[in-house]
Amino acid sequence: DPIIEGCFERGDKVELDAGSKQRKSFFLIDLLFHLAVGRDWLGFKIPKRRRVVYVNLELKDAWIHRRIRRNAKAYGISADEVRGFFRIVNARGKGAVVRNSLAAMMRRERDIDLVAVDPRYKLMKPGESENQGEGVAGILAMMDEIAEAGPAVLVVHHDSKGEQGDKSVADRGGGSGWAGRDVDAKFTLSPQRDEPDTAAVVESLCRNYAPHPEFCIRWKDHRFEVAEDLAPVKFGNEERKRQSRAKARPTISDCESHVLAVAIEPMGKNELIGKSQERMPMSARQTIRDCVDGLVRRGKLAHTPRAGNKNGAVKYGTPEAIRAYMLPKLPTS
């Protein structure tokens, strides 16, 4: 009885992993709405509409309902369309209560097809550590009870610290690896290489089905859409290093004050570039050369006429320095 064709069924355990601010809650709300109306979504085949329960453990009631209303409006879904099929349990600050009672609730209400808990760590009890297998054993037991009652259970989980783009789907998710190996299906969201702030690479790992090819989505106008123009390449450590190097390297505008400080004495262009680079070790020589040429065009630097023949020396400096060099004050007796 597949909930998403080729991914997972009723009675399965599912995990959604993503880093902080990767819109994993928005992704989940998108999915739940499409299940509630029975509409295919982001290329995933949804065979029929489902009754879903969204357990919100993190956001205040007003904020989660604001997100949900915006998302429904973005897809043109009305309240009447999902009434009786999309239920919300706002339980911020009540993770222990949810953990103790959710399985019993699912046994009573046999018509629920999927229950989603967002986020998983809010189910932790004092003294439990998600970095140890024993620390998550109680949550895994709760998921087993829910799945045995009939519905699929999906938990939203955070990634570990650091870049995740170089990791496989199976290794994603912070804390103990017990949970990642226990689920029947896992979805991950990773920043896309070229648009890491607005686009993500979606990957899935399904225990009982063939692998799905990864693809890209883009967040736009309070909804996700397939980004066919982007390659499904994740933003990894190499991209982070390249960004860091680019940020550390001074730009042309960063060089201007250093070049002008050196140019108070007339000197050859190569000497001016070399001394300026000494003040900015991370700068590229070509960047400083472009900076000098730009300052000359704007009149902030000047230079002398070429001395003698075509290979004669040319001195560069501030207009005042060049003026003083060309018209030196004669000694008075």
C-alpha positions in Angstrom: 0.0 0.0 0.0 2.5 2.6 -1.2 2.1 6.2 0.1 4.8 7.4 -2.3 5.1 4.9 -5.2 8.6 3.4 -5.2 9.5 5.0 -1.9 7.6 3.8 1.2 4.3 2.3 2.3 1.9 2.4 5.3 3.7 0.8 8.2 7.1 2.1 7.2 9.6 4.2 9.1 10.9 7.3 7.3 13.5 10.0 8.1 14.0 13.4 6.5 17.5 14.8 7.0 18.8 18.3 6.2 21.0 21.0 7.7 19.9 24.1 9.6 17.9 26.5 7.5 17.6 24.1 4.7 13.7 24.4 4.8 13.2 20.8 5.8 9.9 21.8 7.7 8.7 23.5 4.5 9.6 20.4 2.5 7.6 18.3 4.9 4.5 20.6 4.8 4.7 20.5 1.0 4.7 16.7 1.1 1.8 16.5 3.6 -0.4 18.8 1.6 0.1 16.7 -1.5 -0.6 13.5 0.3 -3.8 15.0 1.8 -5.1 16.0 -1.7 -3.7 13.0 -3.5 -1.6 15.0 -6.0 1.8 14.0 -7.5 4.6 16.2 -6.2 8.1 17.0 -7.4 8.1 14.0 -9.7 7.0 11.6 -6.9 3.9 9.5 -7.7 1.2 9.7 -5.0 -1.3 7.0 -5.8 -4.2 8.3 -3.7 -5.0 10.9 -1.0 -4.0 10.1 2.5 -5.0 11.1 6.0 -1.9 12.7 7.6 -1.1 14.1 11.1 1.6 16.8 11.5 3.1 16.9 15.0 4.8 20.3 15.5 7.2 20.3 18.4 9.3 23.4 17.6 7.3 26.4 16.4 4.6 28.4 18.2 1.1 27.8 17.0 0.7 31.1 15.2 3.9 30.7 13.2 3.3 27.1 12.0 -0.2 28.0 10.9 1.2 31.0 9.1 3.6 28.7 7.2 0.8 26.3 6.4 -1.6 28.9 5.1 1.1 30.4 2.9 2.0 27.0 1.5 -1.7 26.1 0.8 -2.2 29.4 -0.9 0.9 28.9 -3.1 -0.5 25.6 -4.4 -4.1 26.8 -4.6 -5.2 24.3 -1.9 -8.3 25.3 0.1 -9.1 24.4 3.7 -12.2 22.5 2.5 -10.0 20.2 0.2 -7.9 18.9 3.2 -10.5 19.0 6.0 -10.4 15.6 7.7 -7.2 14.7 5.8 -4.6 17.1 7.3 -4.5 17.3 11.0 -2.1 19.4 13.1 -0.9 18.7 16.6 0.8 21.7 18.1 2.9 20.4 21.0 5.7 22.8 21.5 7.3 22.0 24.9 5.4 18.7 25.2 7.8 16.3 23.5 7.7 13.9 26.4 3.9 13.8 26.3 4.0 13.1 22.5 6.6 10.3 22.9 4.5 8.6 25.6 1.1 8.9 23.9 1.6 9.1 20.1 1.6 5.3 19.5 -1.5 4.8 21.6 -3.2 7.6 19.6 -2.4 5.9 16.3 -3.7 2.6 17.6 -7.0 4.3 18.5 -7.4 6.2 15.2 -6.9 3.5 12.6 -7.7 5.7 9.6 -4.4 7.7 9.8 -2.0 6.9 7.0 1.1 8.9 8.0 2.1 10.7 11.1 5.1 13.2 10.9 7.0 14.4 13.9 9.1 17.6 13.5 11.8 17.6 14.8 13.0 14.3 16.3 15.4 15.7 18.9 12.4 17.3 20.8 11.4 13.7 21.7 14.6 13.2 23.7 14.2 12.8 27.5 16.6 14.4 30.1 19.7 12.3 30.3 19.4 10.8 26.8 22.1 11.5 24.3 21.4 11.3 20.6 25.1 10.5 20.0 24.7 7.1 21.7 22.6 4.3 20.4 21.0 3.7 23.8 20.0 7.4 23.8 17.7 7.0 20.8 16.5 3.5 21.5 13.3 4.8 23.1 12.4 6.9 20.1 13.1 4.0 17.8 10.8 1.8 19.9 8.1 4.5 19.6 8.4 4.5 15.8 8.2 0.7 15.8 4.9 0.9 17.8 3.4 3.5 15.5 4.4 1.5 12.4 2.9 -1.7 13.8 -0.3 0.2 14.5 -0.7 0.8 10.7 0.5 4.3 9.6 3.8 5.2 8.3 5.8 7.4 10.7 8.2 10.1 9.5 10.6 12.1 11.7 12.5 15.2 10.7 16.1 15.1 11.8 19.1 17.5 11.6 22.4 16.8 10.0 25.6 16.6 11.9 27.9 19.7 12.0 30.0 20.4 8.9 29.5 20.1 5.2 27.2 17.2 4.2 27.6 17.3 0.5 30.4 14.8 0.5 28.5 12.2 2.5 26.3 9.4 1.2 22.6 9.4 2.0 23.0 6.5 4.4 25.5 8.4 6.5 23.4 11.6 6.9 21.9 12.7 10.1 23.4 13.8 13.4 24.0 11.6 16.4 24.1 7.8 16.6 23.8 5.8 13.3 21.3 3.5 14.9 18.3 5.6 13.7 19.7 6.0 10.1 20.0 2.3 9.7 16.6 1.5 11.3 14.4 3.4 8.8 12.8 2.0 5.6 13.3 5.2 3.7 15.3 8.3 4.0 15.2 11.7 2.2 18.0 14.2 2.4 18.2 17.9 1.3 21.7 19.3 0.5 22.6 22.8 -0.7 23.0 22.8 -4.5 26.5 23.8 -5.7 25.5 26.9 -7.8 22.5 28.2 -5.8 23.2 27.0 -2.2 20.8 29.5 -0.6 17.7 28.8 -2.7 18.2 25.4 -4.3 18.7 21.9 -2.9 19.6 18.5 -4.1 17.1 15.8 -3.1 18.3 12.3 -2.6 16.4 9.3 -1.3 17.3 5.9 0.0 14.6 3.2 0.1 15.1 -0.2 1.6 12.5 -2.0 -0.4 12.6 -0.2 -3.7 15.1 0.6 -6.5 17.2 3.8 -6.1 15.7 7.1 -7.3 17.9 9.5 -9.3 18.8 12.6 -7.4 17.3 15.9 -8.6 17.2 19.6 -7.7 14.4 21.7 -6.3 14.2 25.5 -5.8 12.3 27.4 -3.2 10.2 30.2 -4.8 7.0 32.0 -3.8 6.5 29.9 -0.7 6.6 26.6 -2.5 9.1 24.1 -4.0 9.5 23.5 -7.7 11.7 21.1 -9.7 14.8 23.0 -10.9 15.5 21.3 -14.2 18.1 24.0 -15.1 20.4 23.0 -12.2 22.7 20.0 -12.1 22.1 17.7 -9.0 25.6 18.5 -7.7 25.9 19.2 -3.9 27.7 22.0 -2.3 30.6 20.3 -0.6 33.9 21.0 1.2 35.7 22.0 -2.0 33.1 24.6 -2.8 33.3 26.0 0.7 37.1 26.2 0.4 36.8 28.0 -2.9 34.3 30.5 -1.4 36.6 31.1 1.6 39.6 31.7 -0.7 37.6 34.1 -2.8 36.3 36.0 0.2 39.8 36.2 1.7 41.4 37.6 -1.5 41.2 41.4 -1.7 39.1 42.9 -4.5 40.1 45.9 -6.6 38.3 48.3 -4.3 40.0 46.7 -1.3 43.4 47.5 -2.9 42.8 51.2 -3.6 43.7 52.6 -0.2 46.9 50.5 0.0 48.0 51.5 -3.5 47.4 55.2 -2.8 49.4 55.0 0.5 52.4 53.5 -1.4 52.1 56.0 -4.3 53.0 59.1 -2.2 56.5 58.6 -3.7 56.9 58.4 -7.5 58.1 55.0 -8.7 57.8 52.6 -11.6 54.6 50.6 -12.1 56.1 47.2 -11.2 57.6 48.7 -8.1 54.3 50.2 -7.1 52.5 46.9 -7.7 55.2 45.0 -5.7 55.1 47.3 -2.7 51.3 47.3 -2.7 51.3 43.5 -2.7 53.6 43.5 0.3 50.8 45.3 2.2 48.2 42.8 1.0 49.9 39.3 0.8 46.6 37.6 -0.2 46.0 39.9 -3.2 46.7 38.8 -6.7 49.2 40.8 -8.7 46.8 41.2 -11.6 44.1 42.6 -9.2 46.6 45.3 -8.1 47.5 46.1 -11.7 43.9 46.5 -12.6 43.5 48.7 -9.5 46.4 51.0 -10.6 45.0 51.3 -14.1 41.5 52.2 -12.7 43.0 54.8 -10.4 44.8 56.4 -13.3 41.6 56.5 -15.4 39.8 58.2 -12.5 42.6 60.7 -11.9 43.5 59.5 -8.5 46.9 58.4 -9.8 49.1 60.1 -12.4 52.3 59.3 -14.2 55.1 61.0 -15.9 55.7 61.1 -19.7 57.9 58.3 -20.9 61.5 59.4 -20.5 63.7 59.5 -23.6 62.9 56.6 -26.0 60.0 54.1 -26.2 61.6 52.0 -23.4 62.1 55.0 -21.1 61.0 55.0 -17.5 57.6 56.1 -16.4 56.9 57.1 -12.8 53.5 56.5 -11.1 52.3 58.3 -8.0 49.5 60.5 -6.6 48.9 63.7 -8.7 50.6 65.7 -6.0 53.7 63.4 -5.9 54.0 63.5 -9.7 53.6 67.3 -9.8 56.3 67.7 -7.2 58.5 65.3 -9.2 58.0 67.1 -12.5 58.3 70.6 -11.0 60.8 70.3 -8.2 61.4 73.4 -6.0 64.7 75.0 -6.9 67.0 75.7 -3.9 67.1 79.4 -2.9 70.4 81.1 -2.1 
